[in-house]
Amino acid sequence: MSGFAADWLALREPVDHASRNPTLAARMRAHFAGRDALTIVDLGCGTGSNLRGLAGDLPPRQHWHLIDGDAALLKRAREDLAAWAERAEPAGERLVLHRDGRVIEVSFERADLTVRDLDFTDVGAELVTAAALFDLVSEDWLERLVARLVARKLPIYAVLNYDGEAEWQPAEPLDGRVIAAFNRHQRGDKGFGPALGPASSEALAQLLRQHGYTYGSFTSPWVLGPAHAALIGALTNGFAQAAGEIEPARKAEFAAWARARAAAEKVTIGHRDVFGHA
Ligand SMILES: C[S@@+](CC[C@H](N)C(=O)[O-])C[C@H]1O[C@@H](n2cnc3c(N)ncnc32)[C@H](O)[C@@H]1O
């Protein structure tokens, strides 16, 4: 288990899809326009949300290679993708999906990205993508990944990286303290070494710039209201729990904060999307 519950990923999926930056998505679409087929590698795929969010922007024939360290999430990805498709056919270990006139072949790999070779030519990658992953990774790991991408001139599309901006409205005095502690927690080790957390998009952009890539980095915030009560409740709890690990003496105070703030009228959680190509 990775600690990322399938239910949490399901709760955020529609908001994630709606929050992707449309200008950057259009650039990515234009980059591959006119192609008939594309092979995409999705890092930290979870239950396959990134595929479901992106497939409509990519060529008619797609091969997705989904990588995650969590076997239970990969199993769930297979089930959820089959349910999402108009038609799904198993092809050995793979799955062939038909949806909106597209034919999408999916392969699944259980691997720990901290030790796996990051040269994805072994699976024919033409685009490397990740959703809600890069805030977990370390600077060292990101440098290694970008070095491998650059060596193969591979494009990268990394979406929904938390950027440290969070706001509950109407504001209350404890909000700032919880957010500051949560952002410190984000820099802790999430398996890759000290995490980039809110700095991940800027770090990726800087590496792409250094290597002469053309890139864009645009905001993709969650803007949540009364229709998203369940997601607001879950994320508010998550903020309080993480903040309580940083400031244990305030655990009870932060838990009380979460109970009250779950009823906020509007919550904004900042993210950024980055697309870069040689
Ligand atoms: C926040 S979730 C995002 C999942 C999915 N991309 C989405 O948008 O719903 C992060 C994912 O990265 C995976 N992950 C975290 N560390 C990993 C590692 N070292 N190797 C492989 N996968 C990892 C987790 O299992 C989880 O599925």
The ligand as a Tripos MOL2 file, in Angstrom:
@<TRIPOS>MOLECULE
LIG
   27    29     1     0     0
SMALL
NO_CHARGES

@<TRIPOS>ATOM
      1 C1         -1.3410   11.5670   -5.1680 C.3       1 LIG1
      2 S1         -1.3680   10.0000   -5.8930 S.3       1 LIG1
      3 C2         -1.7980   10.4170   -7.5780 C.3       1 LIG1
      4 C3         -2.3890    9.2680   -8.3450 C.3       1 LIG1
      5 C4         -2.8630    9.5870   -9.7610 C.3       1 LIG1
      6 N1         -1.7800   10.0740  -10.6000 N.3       1 LIG1
      7 C5         -4.0040   10.5610   -9.7460 C.2       1 LIG1
      8 O1         -3.8580   11.6520  -10.2920 O.co2     1 LIG1
      9 O2         -5.0710   10.2100   -9.2290 O.co2     1 LIG1
     10 C6          0.3540    9.5660   -6.0300 C.3       1 LIG1
     11 C7          0.5930    8.1900   -6.6300 C.3       1 LIG1
     12 O3          1.9960    7.9610   -6.7230 O.3       1 LIG1
     13 C8          2.2700    6.6350   -6.3370 C.3       1 LIG1
     14 N2          3.6430    6.5890   -5.8110 N.ar      1 LIG1
     15 C9          4.1350    7.2920   -4.7650 C.ar      1 LIG1
     16 N3          5.4340    6.9870   -4.5660 N.ar      1 LIG1
     17 C10         5.7580    6.0680   -5.5110 C.ar      1 LIG1
     18 C11         6.9600    5.3510   -5.8340 C.ar      1 LIG1
     19 N4          8.0880    5.5160   -5.1310 N.pl3     1 LIG1
     20 N5          6.9360    4.4980   -6.8740 N.ar      1 LIG1
     21 C12         5.8030    4.3120   -7.6000 C.ar      1 LIG1
     22 N6          4.6460    4.9520   -7.3450 N.ar      1 LIG1
     23 C13         4.6190    5.8150   -6.3130 C.ar      1 LIG1
     24 C14         1.2230    6.3110   -5.2750 C.3       1 LIG1
     25 O4          1.0340    4.9020   -5.1160 O.3       1 LIG1
     26 C15         0.0120    7.0450   -5.8180 C.3       1 LIG1
     27 O5         -0.7340    6.2220   -6.6670 O.3       1 LIG1
@<TRIPOS>BOND
     1     1     2 1
     2     2     3 1
     3     2    10 1
     4     3     4 1
     5     4     5 1
     6     5     6 1
     7     5     7 1
     8     7     8 2
     9     7     9 1
    10    10    11 1
    11    11    12 1
    12    11    26 1
    13    12    13 1
    14    13    14 1
    15    13    24 1
    16    14    15 ar
    17    14    23 ar
    18    15    16 ar
    19    16    17 ar
    20    17    18 ar
    21    17    23 ar
    22    18    19 1
    23    18    20 ar
    24    20    21 ar
    25    21    22 ar
    26    22    23 ar
    27    24    25 1
    28    24    26 1
    29    26    27 1
@<TRIPOS>SUBSTRUCTURE
     1 LIG1         1 GROUP 0 **** ****
